[in-house]
């Protein structure tokens, strides 16, 4: 059983659409992460929320917009995406001390047409 | 900046045999954490094993063990008695103990192929 859940599992959207990805963690963690992963590549960090404060990877385009209403829930809002944004989007959580590592959700497979 | 290097894009092993995956890292920090993650074809990333830099003893988890050489900045993963279910991409990861944002550095990954 995964304790980090992500919905939807798959998403197909056009370049003019607006959609959101959802992530919930049930582990009592205080940090949540969004990663982008291309096939056979390592995950690339997009955003980190720690105690509801946000850290942004400066290379992430503004068409990605994170939200963290509380420490157990995070949404990634998508608008005006490009085909190159097609990837697996992984959510993860951790304790504030990073010693125990990251716990990943199953991911959302996003295809942009 | 810290970097993590996995020099083996792919490793092949027969069932019941042992395979060792290499990982080296570059850091100026003295205290940090190292991890191996497994990502099977179903794509969920799973934590396999972790190592604290200030601990001399190598971590073990069932058939998985590490060889941590702090001076050499090396952190290899040994999979013993390999099983078909071990087939996956394996990522080595580093994070500094004082990194308040938890910005983990991942290696490029090693694809493990298990043959019957």
Interface residues (C-beta under 8 A of the other chain):
Chain A: X2 X31 X33 X40 X41 X42 X43 X45 X48 X50 X55 X88 X90 X92 X94 X98 X99 X100 X101 X102 X103 X104 X105 X106 X107 X109
Chain B: X33 X35 X37 X42 X43 X44 X45 X46 X47 X50 X52 X89 X91 X93 X95 X97 X99 X100 X101 X102 X103 X104 X106 X107 X108 X109 X111
